[in-house]
């Protein structure tokens, strides 16, 4: 009886929805009830009219899920995703409507939908079923409030992959012929996105044996040269036996045969494969002498690994077997060095120096105009081109700028045309508030991996004149950091200019290490001496805490992008918060949450994520010891202390400062 009553309630909600939506949609599949985890749901398929199809940017049907639960749970989104998957492409997979009866459901359903990559348009039955005009207004306001520009991870599907389809198809074809190709570029320029696109083409449309080597993973860079070669050989054999032919390199058992045995095992796996074999290296900088995680190990392993891999490619070519490499990373520096660790570089110029440059202006304009339609915003070509130029035509940076514009234009005024003056004002605010920091992170990483390019980049910022034929200037132009305008080499965009200034400013702060404080001849300090000492300590401690927060968040964000299975950045930060404070802070985004952490919680975060911070602090015991001393604030707790206590405190402060400064540099 209860199930029948629930079915009747859902049927009533469905009828009300269909009545109000008849001028907006045409029902293509009537209401059907289904059970999921002891709950009853209803679903409808509808096709939007021409105007809504354009706004929604879809030509597929859209699924409507109907539920009468007074308190929505995450299982509703799980049920929805399951029904979308079962539709086998008939309905739109990134957009759905949920009709519900939970007064707090709109917020929860949209948040949970974002986590699953689905834009949810929630309809609260009691409020939105008043009349057709209210229904359409609420529907579009909810749709326009979604941020289509906010994409943090790699993209490769047709709906979000812009400007590089032809390039990806060409590279995929060339890899079938046994070529070695690369894609070099600064952080967040789209290297992994194009790799994923090429991988899809090679795996699905060409039937190649594809092996993925994500060098940023701990179980990859932690292997020795022979172990990694052995693991790749095992992955090639596994991929050849899979359908489709794909495998990811995992850490295998220890290789007893040494380099020779590992090379032979890999070669045999390649020769045994009928289709072409393609190795995809992502984040290759982790297995070079510039590795941020294992520099010493890969200074000694670099030559043996790549030398033996080169031998496999040469023997495969002699055996007329197609064996290709596609390498993604920031710099090809270590493939251009004459020697590594005093030994001749056996793979000099083995990896071609091919850069993933910014998008062409016409491509970035098309991307902005296409995505903005789903947010109810419209830009003319000149305005869209201006936004792209301000962001150096970098896809990710441009999306962040458009996301800022989206957040600062009231959804109640949409759909609307964004005027050039409005765009210029908002882009200027974005660069100042957010963009400079985004650019600084990418530039600082480039200068760490390829330090030689810092001086010429700084020289251009300072007004120095350079020819584009200069080797390092040419490299910076290919990265998109510099550009040639009317015969003069300049910085590539306003965002890069502000990022460079911020980068130089931070380096200057790091270089200005305060001179050691002179110890008082007596351990008993006078009142004014105590005031001066405490003021200096407080200033240093506050600056250290600010830098450590920023450093921790950046490390966790990068780790989250590389390994989604560890959870979001916010979920990883909230784990270190004291239980009594979790409820108050759990809804904050990661950037706001990190600022709310107590010192003890910040220390706990570093402990919980220690694998990320080993290169920074090296010794967990020492880190905890010095952090504990810093938390014992004599000025705040009115504790007895003398000059010796102060010197002891300064020692711990300097230890942590030096570690954080080196990491920031």
N, C-alpha and C positions, 0 to 999 in steps of 0.2 A: 504493500500500500504506500509506503514512504517513497519507494522508487517511482511509482506512478505519479504521486503528487509532485515530486521534483521534475518529472518529465513534463507535466502540465505547466509548471512555472516557467520552465525553459521555453516551451512552445509559445507561451504568452509573450515572453520577452522577444522571441523571434518574430512574432507577428507584428509587434509594435515597431521593431527595427525595420522590417520590410516595408511597413506602411510609410514611415518617415523617409526612407531612403529610396523610394521608388523613382524619384526624379534624378537621383544621382547614380544609381546602380541598376543593373538588370541581374536578377537572380538566375544563375546557371545550374545550380544544384540545390534543391530545397533542403530544409532542415533534416539532419540525421543525428540521432542520439548515439553516444558511445560511452562505455565505462572505462575509467582509468584510475587505478589505485583506490578502489572503493568509492569513487565519485562519479557522478553522471554529468556529462557535458553535451552540448549541442554544437553542430558546425554547419555552416552555409558557405557555398561558393558564390561569388558575385563578380560581375564584370563592370568596372567603372565606366561612366560615360566619357566622351572624348576629352572634355575639359579636365576631369579628374585624372584620366590616364596620363595626360600631359604633366599635371602637377605631381602625380605619384611617380612619373617616369617609368611606367611599366605597361606592357601590352598583354600581360597575363591576368588570369583571374586572381582574386584575393580571397583569402580564407577569413571567415568570421567565426570566432569561438564564443559560445554563449555559456555562461556559468552563473549560478545564483548563490554561490557561497558568500556569506556575510563577511568573511575574513579570508582574503586571498592568500594562498601559499605558493611557493616556487614550483610545486608540481603542476600548476596551471600552465606555466611556460614549457615545462618538460612535455606535457600532453600536447600542447600546440606544436612544438617542434617535431614530435613524433608524427602528427597528422600531416604536417607539411612534407616530411620525408616520404610518407606513404603515398602522397599525391604524385610522386615521380615526375616533378617538373611542371605539372599542370598549373599550380598556383605559385604566386610570387613567394620566394623563400626568404626575403629580407624585410617583408612588410606584412602585418596582419592586424585585424581589428578584434578586440576582446570586449564583449558586452558583459558587464558584471554588476554586482550589487554591494560592493565594499566601498564605504565612504573614503577610505584611505588607499583604495586600490589603484588609482591612476598613477600615483607616485611609485608604488611598489612594482607594478607591472612594467612601467617604462624602464625602471632601473634594471629589473631582472631581464627584460628583453634585450637591453644593450649588452649585457654580459654574454648573451647567446648570439649576438650579431643580428637581432631582429628589431626593426622599428615597430613598436607596439602603439596603436592608436586606441587607447582605452575609452570606452563609453560607459559612464555611470548612469544606469537606467533611470533612476529617479529624477536626476537633474536634466539629462539630455533628451528625454522623451516628451518634452513639453510641446514642441512644435517643430516643423521642418526647418525653419530658419535658425532656431537655436541649435538643432542637431547639426546642421551643416557648419555653423560657426564653430561649435565645439570640436567637431571632427577636424577641420582645417587648422584650428589653433593648435591642437595636439600634434598634428602632422608637422606644422611649421616650427614647433618648438624642438623637434628632433634636430640634432646637429649632424648633417650628412658629411661635413668636412672633417669631423674629428675621427681620423683613422690613425691609430698608433702603430699597428703592425703592418707587415708586408701585404700588398694586394696584388692579385694576378688575374682576377676574373674580369670579363669584358666590361662589366658595369663600372668598374673603378680603376681600370688599367688604361692610362692615357699616354699617347704620344710615342710609345715604343713598341707597338705591336709588330710593325714591319721589321724593326731591328731584332726583336726576339725571334721572329720566324726565320730570318736570315741566319742568325747564329745557330739556331737549332738545325738547320739544313747543313751548315758547314761542319757541325760536330759529327754529323753522320759520316763525313769523309775522313775522319781521323785528325782533325785540326785541333790546335791548342788555342783557346780564346780566354780572354780575361775581361773583367769588369771592375775597374778601380774607381774609387770616389770617396768623398768625405761621408761622414756619418749621416744617415737618414736621407740620402739622395735617391735611393730606390734600388740598390744593388740586389738585395734579397728578393725584391718584387720581380725584377727581370729574371733572376735565377729561377724562381718558382715558375714563371711563365715558360721559360725555355725548357725546364724540366718536364712540365706538363706536355709540351709539344713533342719532346723527344720520347717520352714514356708512352703517351696515348696515341699520337698520330704517326710516329715513326717506328714504334715497337723496339726501341733501343734498350739495352741493359743499362739501367741508370743506378748509380751509387752515390748517396749523399754523405758528405763528410763535413759536419758542422764543427769546425775547429775550436769554437768558443766553449764547447761542452767539456766539462771536467774530465770525462773519461776518454777524450780525444787528445787534448794537449798534454795530459799527464802520462801518455804512453811514450815509450822510446821509439826511435826510428824503426827498428826491426819489428816491434810490437804493432806499430801503426800500419806498416806494410802488410803484416800478416793479417790484421783485422780487415784491411781493405780487400785482400785476396778472398777472405771468407765471405765478405759482403758481396763481391762480384759473383761468386758461386751461388750464394743465396738468391741474389737478384735474378740470375739466369733461370732459376727454378720457380720463380714466382710469376703470377699473372695478375696485373701487368708486371713487367720486369723492373722491379724497384726494390731497393733495400737501403737501410741506413747503417752506416758503420757503427758497430758496437765494440766495446772493449773485449777482446778475445782472451783466451788463456795465454799464459806466457809462452813466447816463441823460443823453443830450445835450439832451433836451427840457425839463429843469428841472422844477419842481414842477407847472407847468401840464400839461406833456406826460405826466408820471407819473400825475397825477390822472385825466386823460382816458383813459389806457390802462387803468387800474384800473376806471373806470366802464364802459368798453366791454366789458371782460371780464365784469363783473357783469351788464350788460344782455344779453349774448350767452348767458348761462347760463339754461337752462330751469328746473332745480331751484333751490331757495333756496341762497344762498351764505352760508357761516358762516366767519368768521375767528376762530381760537382763539389768543389771546395768553397765553403762559405766561411767568412771571418778568418782568412788564411794568415793574417798577421799574428794569430795566436801560436803558430808553429814556425816562427821565424826568430832570429836573434833579438828582435824588438818586442817579443811577446810580453804582454802585461802580466802574465801569470807564471811563466816558466822561462824566464830570459836565459838563465845559465844553462838549463837543460837543452833548450833549442838552439843555443849558440853551438853546442857540440853535436846536436842531432840534425841540424839543418842540412849540412852537406851530405851526410850519409843517406838521409831519407830521400832528398830530391835527386841525388845522383843515381840511386837505384831505381827510382821511379822513371827517370829519364831513360835508363837502360831498358826498362820494360817497354816504353813507347817506341824506342828504336827497334827492338827485336820484333815487336808486334807489326811494325811497318814492313820489316824484311819478310815477315811471314804472311804479309798481305791481309792482316787482321786490322779492322778499324778500331783504334783505341784513342779516345779523345779526353781532354781535360778542359773544364770550365772553372776558372778561378776568380773568386770575388774577395775583395779586401780593400784596404785603404791605400796601400803603397806597394810598388814593385821595387822599392829601394834595395832589398836584399837579393834581388835577382839582377842587380846592376853593379853590385860591389865586386871588386877584383878578387878579394879574398875574404874569408870568414874565419875569425879566430886564428889568423896567421896561416890558414890553409887556402890554396887556390880554390876559388868558387867554381865548382864543377857544373853549375847550372846557370852560368852567366848568360843572361838574355833568353833563358829557357821559357819563361812566362812573358808573353808580349805585353808591352806597356799600352794598354787600351783603357781609356777612361770613359766612365759613364757621365757625360756632361749634362748640364741642365737642359730642360726641355726647350724646344724651339718656341718662340713667342706665340706662333699660331696654335701650337699644341696646348700651351698653358692657358691660352684664352679659351680654347674649346673646353678644357677641363673645368675651368671656373664657371663658364656659362651653363654647362651641362649639369654640374652638381648643384649649382645655386637654384635651379628651377625647383628642385624638390624641397627647398627651404622657403619658397615663395619670394625669392629675390631675383632680380634681373639686372644684368650689367651690359652696357654696350661694349663693343669691341675695344674701344680706346680705354675705357675704365678698367676692363679686365686685363688688358695689356699692361696698364700702369701698375696694377697690383702685382702681376707676375714680375715685372722689372724691379720693383721695390724689394722683392724677395729673391732676386737673382735667378728667377725662373726655376727655382728648386721646388719640385712637387710638394714635398712635405712642408717646407716653410710656407709655401703659398696656401696650402690647406689651413695651416695654423692662423695665417692672417685672415683668411675668409671666415674661419671659425670665430675669430674675434669680432669681425663685422657682424656676423650672424647674432652673436650674443648681445650686441649693442644696438640692434634695431628691433623695435617693439613688434612682436608677432601679430599684434592687433592691427597693425598698419599694412599687413601683407595680404595678397601679393603686391609688391611694389617695385619700382625701378630705383636702383641706388645711384644717386647723382655723383658725378665726378668729385665735387667738392666734399661730399660726405665720405666717399671712399678715401680721399687724400687725408682727411682729418683722422679717420679711424685707423688707417694703415700707419700713419705717423705715431699715433698713440700705441699701437701694437708693437712697433719696433722699439719704442722707448720702454714699454712695460714688460714685454715678453720676448720679442724677437731678438733683441741684442743678446739676451742670455742663451737662447736657443742656438744662435750662430756662434757664440763664444764656446759652447760645449763642443760643437763640431770642429771649430778651428783649433781649439786647444788639443783635441785628440789628434788632429792631423799633424800639428807641430810636435807632438810627442812621438808619433810613429815615424815622421819624416822631418826631423828637426832642422835640416838644412834650408827648408823653404820659409822659415820664420823671418830671417833677416831681410830677404827681398820683399816679402809681404809688408813688413813694417816700413821698409824704405818707401814703398809706393804710397802708404798711408801718410807718411811724412812729407810727401811731395816730390820724392826722388824720380828722376826720369830714367826709364829703362827701355831697351829694345825688346820686342817680343821674341827675337831670335835667341836671347840669353836662355840657357838651358833651364834654370830654375824658374824664370819668368814664364817660359813656355809651359812648364809643368803646371804652374799655378793657373794659367789660362785654361788649360785642359781640365783642371779640377773645377773651373767656374769661379774661382776666388778672384781672379783678375779678368779684365776684358780689354780689348783694344777698341777705343772710340776715337774716330777721326785721326788715326795714326798715333794716338797716345795711349799708353798702358795705364789703366785706372782700376780701382777696386770694382768688383762685379756688380755691386748693388749697395743701396743704403743700409740694408740689414747687415751685409758683410762689413761695411765700414764701422757700424756701431759695435758689431761683434769683435772686430779687431781692437777697437779702443778699449773695450771691456777686458779683452784678453791681455793687452799690454798693461792696463791698470792693475790687474790681479798679479801679473808677474812682478810689477814694481813693488806691490805690497809684500810679496813673498821675499823679494831681495832685501827689503828694508828690515832686516832682523835686528831687533833692539840690542844694544850693547848690554853685556852682563851688569847687573846692578852691583855696586860696591857693597860689600858686607860692612855692617856697622862694627866699629871697634868693640862695642859692647853689645851683649845679647839683649840688653834692656833698652828699648827704643823710646825716644821722647814722643809726646803726643803728636806733634806736627810731623815727625818722621813716620809714625804709624799711619797717619792719614795719607801721606804721599805714597808709601809702600802699598797700602790697600787700594788706592786709586789706580795705580799702575797694574796691580794684579787683577783687579776687577775688569779693567779695560781689556787686558790680554785674554782673560778667561771668557769674557763675552764674545770677543772676536773669534776665539777658538771654537766656542760652542756653535756660533753661526756657520763657520766653515765646515764643521763636522756634520751638522744637519744637512747642508747642501751636498756634501760629499756622499753621505750615506744614501740620500734619496737618489742621487744620480746613479750610484752603483746598483741600487735595487731596481731602478727603472730599466737600466740596460739589461740586467739579468732577467727581468720579467719579459722583455722583448725577445730575448734569446731562448727562454724556456717557459712557455705558457702554463705548463703543468704545475708550476710552483705557486700559482695564484696571482692576483693583481698586486700592484705595488702597495695599495692601501691595505689590502688584507694581510700582507706580510708585515707592514708597520704596526697594525693594530694588535698583532700577537704579543708585542712587548709591553703593551699598556697595562697598567694595574687594573684588576678586575672591577674595582669600584668606579673606574673612570670610563670603561669601555662603552657603556650604554650612551653616555654623553657624547663620545667622540666617533662612534662607529660609522656615522653617516658622512663624515668629512672626506673630501678627496685627499689623495696622498700629499699634495703640496701644502694643504692647510694642516693636515694631521701631523706632519713632521715638525711643524712649528709649535705644536701643543705638547710635545713630549717633554717630560721632566728629564733632568740630567741622568738620573738612574735608569729611566726607560730608554733613553738614547744609548746608554752603555749596553743595556740588555739587548737592544736591536743589533748592535755590532756583534755581540756574542752569538745571538741566534743565527746571524748571517755570516759567521766567521769565515767561511770559505771564500767569500767575496773580499774580505778585508785582510787576508793573510799577506798579500803584497804590500799593504800599507803599514801594518803594525807588527807583523812577523811573529811576535811572541804574545799569546793570549794572557799568560800569567802576568807579564809586565804591564800589558794594557790595562787589565783589571786593577792591578795594584796602583798605577798612577791615576786612573779614573776615580778610584775610591778616595784617594788623597785629595783630589780636586773637589770632590763632593763634600768633604769635611771643611766647610767654610767657617773659619774662625770669626770672621766679621759678622756673619749672619747669626751664628749660634752663641755669640758672646762667650767664647771659650778662652781659657788662659793660654797664652802663647807668647813666645819670645822670638828673638831674631833667628835662632836655629830652626824653629818651626817654620818661620817664613822662608828661609833658604831651602828647607826640605820641600815646601809647597812649590816654590819656583822651579825646583828641579823637575818635578812631575809635570808642571805646566809646560816647560820647555821641551820635554820628551815628546809630549803629545803634539805640541805645535810643530816641531820638526817633522814628525811623521805625516801630519796632515798637509803641511806645506809641500813636502816632496811629492805626495800623491796629487795635489792640485797642480803642481808644475808639470 
